[in-house]
Structure formats: structure tokens, C-alpha cells
Amino acid sequence: MITSDQAAAWASWFRALGDPTRIRLLHVLAGAGKPMKVGTLVERVEVGQSTVSHHLRQLAGVGFVRLRREGTTTWCEINRDCFSAFPPAAASIMDARREDRPTAGDPDGT
């Protein structure tokens, strides 16, 4: 059974992924394999700096990315821990073995 705390945390993850620009940002960051300057990320996704910064803050808020300031430069990188945490969360949400799911012949079953 998924706890209330797990459900709240996982819902925040999915909410953060609910914007196509954020998906694109994560894709570029994951593919880079190393920290990137926000300016470089702006060039790659062809979206304005303020928009990219806003989305990065949202992604950092749930732990998908890490942001680090060096002087006037902000570096961002994918949080590799998400690669191990996110798939099991999605699997737990849609676990076909759970006992409360409808079975064949039930009104809501197949």
C-alpha cells in the first residue's frame, strides 16, 4: 500500500513533469552527462532564459535537477538518483498485483 507521504511526493514529481519544456530540459541535461551552464541549456532548447530558469527551479524543487551558482553563472545537472527512484515509484503506482484492482467479471474489470 502506498503511504500518504509517498503519494504526495510522487504526485509532486509527476506534476513537475507535466510541462513539455521541462521534459525537454531533462532530456538535454540527461544526455549531456555533465553539468551545463544555464545559458548553454537556453541555446539548446531555444527557449528564453527566464522561462528556462523558472522551469529549472521547479525541477530542482522536486529533486530532478541540481543547481549551483558560481559567481554570475548558474550550473545545472541532472540528479542521477532520479534514475533509480522514479521507475520504482511509477511501478508502485501501477502495480498490477495490488489486491484492490478490479478482476475480470467485475463491473469495472475487463
Secondary structure, DSSP 8 states (H G I E B T S, - for coil): ---HHHHHHHHHHHHHT-SHHHHHHHHHHHHH-S-EEHHHHHHHHT--HHHHHHHHHHHHHTTSEEEEEETTEEEEEE-THHHHHHHHHHHHHT-TT-TTS--TTSTT--
